[in-house]
């Protein structure tokens, strides 16, 4: 959205969620046009993970909320747990436990080894499970592939070691399919980012 699309409108409330996608010029013009508008920012990830480069945007907002207790205390934000509108209808149970998420080379790298151990535990005890970890594939460019592997060798070594275990995938699942998995699961596993206290909506 650009300011020209809304310049003839008046707003009483502005809610920004997660990453700030607007340029500073947008906020400056918006505030001049809507001086009494209440402006709230809600962060559903930590400052260190996603918002660090937007920190100088904070003065544009009247209130900043975070789902992470530590960030709320550290930066004097309001603590607000994750919120969502659930339309899931419970279905016949197909899985004793399930998890759908990502595994990147920094904050969620540990999930690969953790999922492998939990999967082995479930298999050894006859528990039905579905684990779906989306990993970041190597670039098709030979040069980028070479340097990427040098920089993140441990990550791709772990991918190679576990790729045959049936829980690592290159593509994300459609939301409808994720919802079907959750609605058919007795237990939903949540594996948080490292150094993050806020609960994801997996655990809500």
Secondary structure, 3 states (H helix, E strand, C coil): CCHHHHCCCCCCEEEEECCCCCCHHHHHHHHHHCCCCEEEEEECCCHHHHHHHHHHHHHHCCEEEECCHHHHHHHCCEECCCCCCCCCCCCCCCECEEEEEEECCCCCCCHHHHHHHHHHHHHHCCCCEEEEEEECCCCCCHHHHHHHHHHCHHHHHHHHHHHHHCCEECCCCCHHHHHHHHHCECCECCCCCCCCCCCCCCCC
